[in-house]
Amino acid sequence: MPLQNIGTVYHKELTDSLRDRRTLISTLLVPLLLFPLMSVGFIGLAQTLESKAKEEIPLVMLLGGADSPQVVGALRASKKIEVLPATPDWKDKIINKEIRATIAIPDGFEASLAQQDPKTIEIYKYEGELKSSFSADAVERDLKAYREKVIEARLDANHVPASVLQPFQIKQDNVAPPEKVGGAAFGGIIGYMVILLCLTGGMYPAMDLTAGEKERGTMETILSSPISRLDLVMGKFFLVLTASLVTAALSVASMGVSFWGIRQLRAFDVTTNPDAAAMRLEIKLPAVLSVFLMALPLAVLFSAGLITISLFAKSYKEAQSYISPLMILVILPAVAAMLPGVELTAKLALVPILNVSLLCKELVTGTYHWNFIALIFLSTCVYAAAALFLAVKMFQREDVLFRS
């Protein structure tokens, strides 16, 4: 296999690909912009919307309470909600977002409270709607504050200290460093995005170098050249592999920039966001190199598979329809790694794509299971070699090359 012939084919295909707008977008633009838009943009937008929702004073309706003036007075005195008189269509008003919640106080509530025969106050909300949930939480906090006052009054009346209700305290403490907490939370997403972009980076070059050649009528011209078919397929393969690896490298670099931007937003800093867990979104250089190294055999697998599938198509559009199911087959195991309770084991280390996604999640946290790393790298190399062998065989079959 003369390397000079492969280099000639590679240089020719690289020149053509650099002139293709779709290839440049999928290889360069998408990985550079996708992570910042999904991380910094999404978190910034979520913070803005959440802060606006919390600042809003919600409108809530009050059902009943005519014989319970104290609890009604406590709710009306709250600065977090605005209480409106009830109307028969209160359910529709919640669904239509005209009001955010409704409080139902049962008849004889305070009389039952005095007799220590408690009744339940119900809060009706729009489940899944952010502002309605915030409103229901605000109402619940006000009612809990009123409940605490009732408890304190009863304890004082019986000369019992309030500490009797809490004989001891319970506290949960985190022992993992912040970067591991952040890696455990976002490692699965990182692996998923690297795998997906590794596939999409080689998708358009693979379709253009096979089905695109057929559609343009240049496949026969290339095959009539003095270069062997093995050299041709290897040159095309290395071009697709280059596009896939460039996309993977840019995606990892983009992740580092995105996480730096997230740290600047201080989205997960407890000093600025008390409801957030303290975590440091940071990818260190060893983790970056490890993720990229594990993406190498996976990129070979994707590149060879894309060339093989695209070679069966007669046109660029037909190749797209063939590759669409492949996207699903790649996305499903990559997403499965993000499911709770799915951890890296010896059996899962042999499952293609899923094994790399699970390993990336561990690598981002700074955990290196060398036995699993070796097993996953070797097994992925075997799958990649099999896919490359199949691609070479398909390129030597004229019924595939000249399929009509």
Secondary structure, DSSP 8 states (H G I E B T S, - for coil): --HHHHHHHHHHHHHHHHT-HHHHIIIIIHHHHHHHIIIIIHHHHHHHHHHHHHHS--EEEEEE-TT-HHHHHHHHT-SS-EEEE--TTHHHHHHTTSSSEEEEE-TTHHHHHHTT-----EEEE-TT-HHHHHHHHHHHHHHHHHHHHHHHHHHHHTT--GGGG-SS-------S-HHHHHHHHHHHHHHHHHHHHHHHHHHHHHHHHTHHHHHHT-HHHHHTSSS-HHHHHHHHHHHHHHHHHHHHHHHHHHHHHHHHHHHHHTTT-TTT-TTS--------HHHHHHHHHHHHHHHHHHHHHHHHHHHT-SSHHHHHHHHHHHHHHHHHHHHHTTSTT----TTGGGSTTHHHHHHHHHHHTT---HHHHHHHHHHHHHHHHHHHHHHHHHHT-HHHHT--
